[in-house]
């Protein structure tokens, strides 16, 4: 005889009630929230008006920056193709995420007079803003009484190059992986760090980007130094510091090791100032031998010496070849003249 355990009818009944209540709650919540979700996820009404000049009462509007107080003219016209390709044009990003929800508002006379101002930092980008403001990059600038770049100094600058609407369309900032975005960030960094831009163009990475190849396989400034949390190399958290440089290089170079990361990313081979520093260290060797040791141990010095030797060998080789060719030509001319002279003598 097989034993069959009795079912707990009370427990089963309670389970059914629990499932029924859960279903009802889910159904009611979905019914209430779904319309809002559908409306919030629809950029159609906004795009319908803001892509056609004839449907806009005002094409441009003066706006006051809520942080800096700066007055700028903002375009009300949107290029739909450019917007959808931008960082803000994704499927999970909607107009009313930044702008006021105008559901139910009479728009026959235009928008409400007091739309809430768009504050990029408060709305979405508080984390990168905090990282940026706490970075060594900003601290050093403040210590040296230099104007600290704002978000728009870099990001609006990108949109200025990216779209014909220029600075009037900061919403059209390209995505971070966009080759154009990556190329323009090099220009943005280089506008302040000209020496580093020049030295970057002397290494393998910079030579490739100078040819226009700024895909994600070729590192630009922020791939190594960070996007917002830019720290001095002496900081343990710096991406190019001793503690993390192997990790940073290893993100692209799978076989990176301790020897690999000794590679000089910003060679000073074409920087006259560095050669002057080397000469000054040699001249002051007796009075300041430690400075000379420091300069000699610097990988830049070895690289510069090798570069000078390389250029010297090239110059010697080509000049020798040129001199040899020139002397050979003179010899040929001389022999031709002698031969012609002998021929004339024989005729007479």
ZAGU-799500 format. One record per residue (C-alpha): x, y, z; residue number from 1; residue in three letters. Coordinates in steps of 0.2 Angstrom, whole numbers, plus 2048, in hexadecimal, padded with zeros to 3 digits. Layout:
BEGIN
<node <X, Y, Z>, NUM, "ALA">
...
This chain:
BEGIN
<node <800, 800, 800>, 1, "UNK">
<node <807, 811, 7FA>, 2, "UNK">
<node <806, 81F, 807>, 3, "UNK">
<node <7FF, 830, 800>, 4, "UNK">
<node <802, 83F, 80A>, 5, "UNK">
<node <7F3, 84A, 80C>, 6, "UNK">
<node <7F3, 85C, 804>, 7, "UNK">
<node <7F2, 86B, 80F>, 8, "UNK">
<node <7E2, 872, 809>, 9, "UNK">
<node <7E3, 881, 814>, 10, "UNK">
<node <7F5, 886, 80D>, 11, "UNK">
<node <7F0, 883, 7FB>, 12, "UNK">
<node <7E1, 88E, 7FD>, 13, "UNK">
<node <7EB, 89C, 805>, 14, "UNK">
<node <7F8, 89A, 7F6>, 15, "UNK">
<node <7EA, 89D, 7EA>, 16, "UNK">
<node <7E3, 8AC, 7F3>, 17, "UNK">
<node <7F5, 8B3, 7F3>, 18, "UNK">
<node <7F7, 8B1, 7E1>, 19, "UNK">
<node <7E6, 8B8, 7DD>, 20, "UNK">
<node <7EA, 8C8, 7E7>, 21, "UNK">
<node <7FB, 8CA, 7DF>, 22, "UNK">
<node <7F3, 8C8, 7CE>, 23, "UNK">
<node <7E6, 8D5, 7D2>, 24, "UNK">
<node <7F3, 8E2, 7D9>, 25, "UNK">
<node <7FE, 8DF, 7C9>, 26, "UNK">
<node <7EF, 8E2, 7BD>, 27, "UNK">
<node <7E9, 8F1, 7C6>, 28, "UNK">
<node <7FB, 8F9, 7C7>, 29, "UNK">
<node <7FE, 8F5, 7B4>, 30, "UNK">
<node <7ED, 8FD, 7AF>, 31, "UNK">
<node <7F2, 90D, 7B9>, 32, "UNK">
<node <804, 90E, 7B4>, 33, "UNK">
<node <803, 908, 7A2>, 34, "UNK">
<node <7FC, 918, 79A>, 35, "UNK">
<node <809, 923, 7A3>, 36, "UNK">
<node <817, 917, 79C>, 37, "UNK">
<node <810, 918, 78B>, 38, "UNK">
<node <80F, 92B, 78B>, 39, "UNK">
<node <820, 92D, 793>, 40, "UNK">
<node <828, 921, 786>, 41, "UNK">
<node <820, 92B, 777>, 42, "UNK">
<node <82B, 939, 770>, 43, "UNK">
<node <820, 93A, 761>, 44, "UNK">
<node <816, 94A, 766>, 45, "UNK">
<node <826, 953, 76A>, 46, "UNK">
<node <82F, 94D, 75A>, 47, "UNK">
<node <81F, 951, 750>, 48, "UNK">
<node <820, 964, 754>, 49, "UNK">
<node <833, 967, 757>, 50, "UNK">
<node <839, 960, 746>, 51, "UNK">
<node <82E, 96C, 73C>, 52, "UNK">
<node <831, 97E, 73C>, 53, "UNK">
<node <81F, 982, 736>, 54, "UNK">
<node <818, 97A, 746>, 55, "UNK">
<node <823, 984, 752>, 56, "UNK">
<node <81E, 996, 758>, 57, "UNK">
<node <82F, 999, 75D>, 58, "UNK">
<node <83F, 992, 755>, 59, "UNK">
<node <84B, 998, 762>, 60, "UNK">
<node <84A, 99D, 774>, 61, "UNK">
<node <856, 9A5, 780>, 62, "UNK">
<node <859, 99B, 790>, 63, "UNK">
<node <863, 99E, 7A0>, 64, "UNK">
<node <86F, 990, 7A6>, 65, "UNK">
<node <868, 98B, 7B7>, 66, "UNK">
<node <87A, 989, 7BE>, 67, "UNK">
<node <885, 996, 7B5>, 68, "UNK">
<node <878, 9A3, 7B2>, 69, "UNK">
<node <87E, 9A4, 7A0>, 70, "UNK">
<node <871, 9A9, 793>, 71, "UNK">
<node <871, 99F, 783>, 72, "UNK">
<node <865, 99D, 774>, 73, "UNK">
<node <85E, 98C, 772>, 74, "UNK">
<node <857, 985, 762>, 75, "UNK">
<node <845, 97D, 763>, 76, "UNK">
<node <848, 974, 753>, 77, "UNK">
<node <84E, 962, 754>, 78, "UNK">
<node <857, 958, 746>, 79, "UNK">
<node <84E, 947, 749>, 80, "UNK">
<node <85C, 93C, 741>, 81, "UNK">
<node <86A, 945, 74B>, 82, "UNK">
<node <860, 944, 75B>, 83, "UNK">
<node <85D, 931, 75A>, 84, "UNK">
<node <86F, 92E, 757>, 85, "UNK">
<node <874, 939, 766>, 86, "UNK">
<node <877, 933, 778>, 87, "UNK">
<node <866, 939, 77C>, 88, "UNK">
<node <85D, 931, 76E>, 89, "UNK">
<node <85C, 91F, 775>, 90, "UNK">
<node <84C, 915, 776>, 91, "UNK">
<node <84C, 916, 789>, 92, "UNK">
<node <84E, 929, 789>, 93, "UNK">
<node <83F, 935, 787>, 94, "UNK">
<node <83C, 947, 785>, 95, "UNK">
<node <833, 949, 796>, 96, "UNK">
<node <842, 941, 79F>, 97, "UNK">
<node <849, 952, 79E>, 98, "UNK">
<node <83B, 95E, 799>, 99, "UNK">
<node <82B, 961, 7A2>, 100, "UNK">
<node <81C, 955, 79E>, 101, "UNK">
<node <80F, 95F, 794>, 102, "UNK">
<node <802, 951, 795>, 103, "UNK">
<node <7F1, 95A, 795>, 104, "UNK">
<node <7F8, 96B, 792>, 105, "UNK">
<node <7F0, 976, 785>, 106, "UNK">
<node <7FE, 979, 778>, 107, "UNK">
<node <7F4, 984, 76C>, 108, "UNK">
<node <7FE, 993, 772>, 109, "UNK">
<node <80E, 98A, 774>, 110, "UNK">
<node <816, 982, 784>, 111, "UNK">
<node <812, 988, 795>, 112, "UNK">
<node <81C, 998, 799>, 113, "UNK">
<node <826, 990, 7A7>, 114, "UNK">
<node <82D, 97F, 7A2>, 115, "UNK">
<node <839, 979, 7AE>, 116, "UNK">
<node <84C, 97C, 7AA>, 117, "UNK">
<node <856, 96D, 7A5>, 118, "UNK">
<node <864, 96A, 7B1>, 119, "UNK">
<node <86E, 95B, 7AA>, 120, "UNK">
<node <878, 958, 7BA>, 121, "UNK">
<node <869, 958, 7C6>, 122, "UNK">
<node <85E, 94E, 7BA>, 123, "UNK">
<node <86A, 940, 7B4>, 124, "UNK">
<node <87C, 943, 7B5>, 125, "UNK">
<node <87F, 946, 7C8>, 126, "UNK">
<node <88C, 938, 7C9>, 127, "UNK">
<node <898, 93D, 7BB>, 128, "UNK">
<node <896, 94F, 7C1>, 129, "UNK">
<node <89C, 94A, 7D2>, 130, "UNK">
<node <8AA, 940, 7CC>, 131, "UNK">
<node <8B0, 94E, 7C1>, 132, "UNK">
<node <8AF, 95B, 7CE>, 133, "UNK">
<node <8B9, 950, 7DA>, 134, "UNK">
<node <8C6, 94C, 7CD>, 135, "UNK">
<node <8D8, 952, 7CE>, 136, "UNK">
<node <8D5, 95A, 7BD>, 137, "UNK">
<node <8C9, 967, 7C5>, 138, "UNK">
<node <8D3, 968, 7D6>, 139, "UNK">
<node <8E3, 96D, 7CD>, 140, "UNK">
<node <8DA, 97A, 7C2>, 141, "UNK">
<node <8D2, 982, 7D2>, 142, "UNK">
<node <8E3, 982, 7DB>, 143, "UNK">
<node <8EA, 98B, 7CB>, 144, "UNK">
<node <8DC, 997, 7CA>, 145, "UNK">
<node <8D6, 991, 7B9>, 146, "UNK">
<node <8C5, 990, 7B3>, 147, "UNK">
<node <8BE, 97F, 7B5>, 148, "UNK">
<node <8B5, 978, 7A5>, 149, "UNK">
<node <8A3, 975, 7A7>, 150, "UNK">
<node <899, 966, 7A0>, 151, "UNK">
<node <894, 971, 791>, 152, "UNK">
<node <8A5, 977, 78D>, 153, "UNK">
<node <8A9, 965, 788>, 154, "UNK">
<node <898, 95D, 784>, 155, "UNK">
<node <890, 96C, 77B>, 156, "UNK">
<node <8A0, 96E, 772>, 157, "UNK">
<node <89E, 95D, 76B>, 158, "UNK">
<node <88C, 961, 765>, 159, "UNK">
<node <892, 971, 75D>, 160, "UNK">
<node <89D, 966, 751>, 161, "UNK">
<node <890, 958, 750>, 162, "UNK">
<node <881, 961, 74A>, 163, "UNK">
<node <87D, 971, 73F>, 164, "UNK">
<node <873, 977, 74E>, 165, "UNK">
<node <883, 979, 758>, 166, "UNK">
<node <883, 97F, 769>, 167, "UNK">
<node <870, 981, 769>, 168, "UNK">
<node <86E, 96E, 76A>, 169, "UNK">
<node <878, 967, 778>, 170, "UNK">
<node <86B, 958, 778>, 171, "UNK">
<node <873, 952, 768>, 172, "UNK">
<node <884, 94D, 770>, 173, "UNK">
<node <88A, 93D, 768>, 174, "UNK">
<node <88B, 92D, 771>, 175, "UNK">
<node <89B, 928, 77A>, 176, "UNK">
<node <89F, 91B, 76E>, 177, "UNK">
<node <89C, 926, 75F>, 178, "UNK">
<node <8AD, 928, 755>, 179, "UNK">
<node <8A9, 93A, 753>, 180, "UNK">
<node <8A6, 93D, 765>, 181, "UNK">
<node <8B6, 934, 769>, 182, "UNK">
<node <8C0, 93F, 75C>, 183, "UNK">
<node <8B8, 94F, 763>, 184, "UNK">
<node <8BD, 94A, 775>, 185, "UNK">
<node <8CF, 94A, 770>, 186, "UNK">
<node <8CD, 95B, 769>, 187, "UNK">
<node <8C4, 961, 778>, 188, "UNK">
<node <8D2, 95B, 784>, 189, "UNK">
<node <8DF, 961, 778>, 190, "UNK">
<node <8D8, 973, 778>, 191, "UNK">
<node <8DF, 974, 78A>, 192, "UNK">
<node <8ED, 967, 78A>, 193, "UNK">
<node <8F6, 96B, 779>, 194, "UNK">
<node <906, 963, 77F>, 195, "UNK">
<node <8FE, 953, 783>, 196, "UNK">
<node <8F4, 953, 773>, 197, "UNK">
<node <904, 955, 769>, 198, "UNK">
<node <90D, 947, 772>, 199, "UNK">
<node <8FE, 93C, 771>, 200, "UNK">
<node <8FE, 93E, 75E>, 201, "UNK">
<node <910, 938, 75E>, 202, "UNK">
<node <90C, 927, 765>, 203, "UNK">
<node <903, 918, 75D>, 204, "UNK">
<node <8F2, 91C, 763>, 205, "UNK">
<node <8F2, 92F, 75F>, 206, "UNK">
<node <8F9, 92B, 74D>, 207, "UNK">
<node <8EB, 920, 749>, 208, "UNK">
<node <8DE, 92C, 750>, 209, "UNK">
<node <8E6, 93A, 746>, 210, "UNK">
<node <8E1, 930, 737>, 211, "UNK">
<node <8CF, 931, 73C>, 212, "UNK">
<node <8CD, 920, 744>, 213, "UNK">
<node <8C5, 923, 754>, 214, "UNK">
<node <8BB, 913, 757>, 215, "UNK">
<node <8BB, 90B, 768>, 216, "UNK">
<node <8CA, 900, 763>, 217, "UNK">
<node <8D5, 90F, 763>, 218, "UNK">
<node <8D7, 918, 774>, 219, "UNK">
<node <8D4, 92B, 776>, 220, "UNK">
<node <8D7, 936, 785>, 221, "UNK">
<node <8C8, 930, 790>, 222, "UNK">
<node <8CB, 91D, 78D>, 223, "UNK">
<node <8DC, 91F, 797>, 224, "UNK">
<node <8D9, 92E, 7A2>, 225, "UNK">
<node <8C7, 92C, 7A6>, 226, "UNK">
<node <8B8, 935, 7A1>, 227, "UNK">
<node <8B3, 940, 7B0>, 228, "UNK">
<node <8BD, 939, 7BF>, 229, "UNK">
<node <8CE, 93F, 7B8>, 230, "UNK">
<node <8DB, 93C, 7C5>, 231, "UNK">
<node <8EE, 93F, 7C6>, 232, "UNK">
<node <8F9, 930, 7C2>, 233, "UNK">
<node <8FF, 931, 7D4>, 234, "UNK">
<node <8ED, 92D, 7DA>, 235, "UNK">
<node <8EB, 91A, 7DE>, 236, "UNK">
<node <8DA, 91B, 7D5>, 237, "UNK">
<node <8E1, 923, 7C6>, 238, "UNK">
<node <8DE, 918, 7B6>, 239, "UNK">
<node <8F0, 91C, 7B1>, 240, "UNK">
<node <8F8, 91B, 7C2>, 241, "UNK">
<node <904, 90D, 7C7>, 242, "UNK">
<node <8F6, 903, 7CF>, 243, "UNK">
<node <8EA, 903, 7C0>, 244, "UNK">
<node <8F4, 906, 7B1>, 245, "UNK">
<node <8F5, 8F3, 7AD>, 246, "UNK">
<node <8E2, 8F2, 7AE>, 247, "UNK">
<node <8E0, 901, 7A3>, 248, "UNK">
<node <8EC, 8FA, 796>, 249, "UNK">
<node <8E5, 8E9, 798>, 250, "UNK">
<node <8D4, 8EE, 793>, 251, "UNK">
<node <8DA, 8EF, 781>, 252, "UNK">
<node <8EA, 8E5, 781>, 253, "UNK">
<node <8E7, 8D4, 788>, 254, "UNK">
<node <8F9, 8CF, 78A>, 255, "UNK">
<node <8FE, 8DF, 793>, 256, "UNK">
<node <90B, 8DD, 7A1>, 257, "UNK">
<node <917, 8E7, 7AC>, 258, "UNK">
<node <923, 8EA, 79D>, 259, "UNK">
<node <915, 8EF, 791>, 260, "UNK">
<node <90E, 8FD, 79C>, 261, "UNK">
<node <91F, 905, 79C>, 262, "UNK">
<node <91B, 90B, 78B>, 263, "UNK">
<node <91B, 91E, 78A>, 264, "UNK">
<node <90A, 924, 784>, 265, "UNK">
<node <90F, 937, 783>, 266, "UNK">
<node <920, 937, 77B>, 267, "UNK">
<node <92A, 947, 77C>, 268, "UNK">
<node <934, 944, 76C>, 269, "UNK">
<node <92E, 953, 763>, 270, "UNK">
<node <92D, 95F, 773>, 271, "UNK">
<node <93C, 96B, 772>, 272, "UNK">
<node <938, 970, 784>, 273, "UNK">
<node <93D, 95E, 78A>, 274, "UNK">
<node <94D, 95F, 781>, 275, "UNK">
<node <951, 96F, 789>, 276, "UNK">
<node <94D, 967, 79A>, 277, "UNK">
<node <95A, 959, 796>, 278, "UNK">
<node <967, 966, 791>, 279, "UNK">
<node <964, 970, 7A1>, 280, "UNK">
<node <966, 960, 7AB>, 281, "UNK">
<node <977, 95C, 7A3>, 282, "UNK">
<node <97D, 96E, 7A5>, 283, "UNK">
<node <978, 96E, 7B8>, 284, "UNK">
<node <97F, 95C, 7BB>, 285, "UNK">
<node <98C, 962, 7C8>, 286, "UNK">
<node <980, 96E, 7D1>, 287, "UNK">
<node <971, 962, 7D1>, 288, "UNK">
<node <976, 950, 7CD>, 289, "UNK">
<node <965, 949, 7D4>, 290, "UNK">
<node <95C, 953, 7C6>, 291, "UNK">
<node <967, 94B, 7B9>, 292, "UNK">
<node <964, 93A, 7C0>, 293, "UNK">
<node <951, 93D, 7C0>, 294, "UNK">
<node <952, 942, 7AD>, 295, "UNK">
<node <95C, 934, 7A8>, 296, "UNK">
<node <951, 927, 7B0>, 297, "UNK">
<node <942, 92F, 7A8>, 298, "UNK">
<node <93C, 923, 799>, 299, "UNK">
<node <939, 933, 78F>, 300, "UNK">
<node <94C, 936, 78F>, 301, "UNK">
<node <950, 925, 788>, 302, "UNK">
<node <942, 927, 77B>, 303, "UNK">
<node <948, 938, 776>, 304, "UNK">
<node <95A, 932, 775>, 305, "UNK">
<node <955, 923, 76A>, 306, "UNK">
<node <94A, 92F, 75F>, 307, "UNK">
<node <959, 93B, 75D>, 308, "UNK">
<node <964, 92C, 758>, 309, "UNK">
<node <957, 926, 74C>, 310, "UNK">
<node <955, 937, 744>, 311, "UNK">
<node <968, 938, 743>, 312, "UNK">
<node <96A, 927, 73B>, 313, "UNK">
<node <95D, 92C, 72E>, 314, "UNK">
<node <965, 93D, 72B>, 315, "UNK">
<node <976, 935, 729>, 316, "UNK">
<node <970, 927, 71E>, 317, "UNK">
<node <966, 932, 712>, 318, "UNK">
<node <973, 940, 712>, 319, "UNK">
<node <980, 933, 70E>, 320, "UNK">
<node <976, 92C, 700>, 321, "UNK">
<node <972, 93D, 6F9>, 322, "UNK">
<node <984, 942, 6FA>, 323, "UNK">
<node <989, 932, 6F2>, 324, "UNK">
<node <97C, 934, 6E4>, 325, "UNK">
<node <982, 946, 6E1>, 326, "UNK">
<node <994, 941, 6E0>, 327, "UNK">
<node <990, 933, 6D4>, 328, "UNK">
<node <987, 93F, 6C9>, 329, "UNK">
<node <996, 94B, 6C9>, 330, "UNK">
<node <9A1, 93C, 6C4>, 331, "UNK">
<node <996, 937, 6B6>, 332, "UNK">
<node <995, 949, 6AF>, 333, "UNK">
<node <9A8, 94A, 6B1>, 334, "UNK">
<node <9AA, 93A, 6A8>, 335, "UNK">
<node <99E, 93F, 69A>, 336, "UNK">
<node <9A7, 94F, 697>, 337, "UNK">
<node <9B8, 946, 696>, 338, "UNK">
<node <9B1, 939, 68A>, 339, "UNK">
<node <9AA, 947, 67F>, 340, "UNK">
<node <9BB, 950, 680>, 341, "UNK">
<node <9C4, 941, 67A>, 342, "UNK">
<node <9B7, 93E, 66C>, 343, "UNK">
<node <9BA, 950, 666>, 344, "UNK">
<node <9CD, 94E, 666>, 345, "UNK">
<node <9CC, 93E, 65B>, 346, "UNK">
<node <9C1, 946, 64F>, 347, "UNK">
<node <9CE, 954, 64C>, 348, "UNK">
